[in-house]
Amino acid sequence: MSDQHTPDLPLPDYDGMPLGSIESRVRTLDADGVERVLAYEREHADRIQVVQVLEHRLTALRTGAAKPSGGDPTAAAPEMTAGRPGGSTASPATEGPTQNPPSQGVPTNPAQPRSTG
């Protein structure tokens, strides 16, 4: 299937989500929603870690050990909107101060004097 769209799934952009996001977002779904995501996962990527998370959540929902969390599964995922999926969110505004090498030399080669330019 060349279509990147995941029809009938309660989690938008599911195919691009990392495991941690799937694990937290699936908590907002009822048993029917988890079943749909689980069926899609098994038919497509069939990632064992994701299947296990979905199976455990489905079991917890069916046995009454858990309930949907009430969050919004369609809300924008921060990890999907910060630049590029899985990319760093670091920017010049968030980087630390410039550090000079110690006065005794360059940290990787103490015998080499520090440059002054």
For each residue, the residues with C-beta under 8 A, 3 or more apart:
1: 44
2:
3:
4: 15
5:
6: 9 11 12 13 14 15 40
7:
8: 36
9: 6 12 14 36 37 40
10: 29 33 36 37 73 74
11: 6 14 17 22 25 26 29 37 73 74
12: 6 9 73 74
13: 6 16 17 77 80
14: 6 9 11 17 22 37 40
15: 4 6 44 45
16: 13 80 85
17: 11 13 14 21 22 25 77 79 80
18: 21 22 79 86
19: 22 23 47 49 50 53
20: 23 24
21: 17 18 24 25 77 79 80
22: 11 14 17 18 19 25 26 37 50 53 54
23: 19 20 26 27 53
24: 20 21 27
25: 11 17 21 22 28 29 71 73 77
26: 11 22 23 29 33 34 37 53 54 57
27: 23 24 57 66 68 69 71
28: 25 68 69 70 71 72 73
29: 10 11 25 26 32 33 34 37 57 68 73
30: 33 34 61 68
31: 34 35 58 61 62
32: 29 35 36
33: 10 26 29 30 36 37 73
34: 26 29 30 31 37 38 54 57 58 61
35: 31 32 38 39 58
36: 8 9 10 32 33 39 40
37: 9 10 11 14 22 26 29 33 34 40 41 54
38: 34 35 41 42 51 54 55 58
39: 35 36 42 43
40: 6 9 14 36 37 43 44
41: 37 38 44 45 46 47 50 51 54
42: 38 39 46 51
43: 39 40 46
44: 1 15 40 41
45: 15 41 50
46: 41 42 43 51
47: 19 41 50 51
48: 51 52
49: 19 52 53
50: 19 22 41 45 47 53 54
51: 38 41 42 46 47 48 54 55
52: 48 49 55 56
53: 19 22 23 26 49 50 56 57
54: 22 26 34 37 38 41 50 51 57 58
55: 38 51 52 58 59
56: 52 53 59 60
57: 26 27 29 34 53 54 60 61 66
58: 31 34 35 38 54 55 61 62
59: 55 56 62 63 65
60: 56 57 63 65 66
61: 30 31 34 57 58 64 65 66 67 68
62: 31 58 59
63: 59 60
64: 61
65: 59 60 61
66: 27 57 60 61
67: 61
68: 27 28 29 30 61
69: 27 28
70: 28
71: 25 27 28 75
72: 28 75
73: 10 11 12 25 28 29 33
74: 10 11 12
75: 71 72
76: 80 81
77: 13 17 21 25 80 81
78: 81 82
79: 17 18 21 82 85 86
80: 13 16 17 21 76 77 85
81: 76 77 78
82: 78 79 87 89
83: 87 88 89
84: 87
85: 16 79 80
86: 18 79
87: 82 83 84
88: 83
89: 82 83 94
90: 94 95
91: 94 95
92: 95
93:
94: 89 90 91
95: 90 91 92
96: 99
97:
98:
99: 96
100: 114
101: 105 106 107 114
102: 105 107 114
103: 114
104: 110
105: 101 102 109 110 111 112 113 114
106: 101 109 110 112 113 114
107: 101 102 110
108:
109: 105 106 112
110: 104 105 106 107
111: 105
112: 105 106 109
113: 105 106
114: 100 101 102 103 105 106
115:
116:
117:
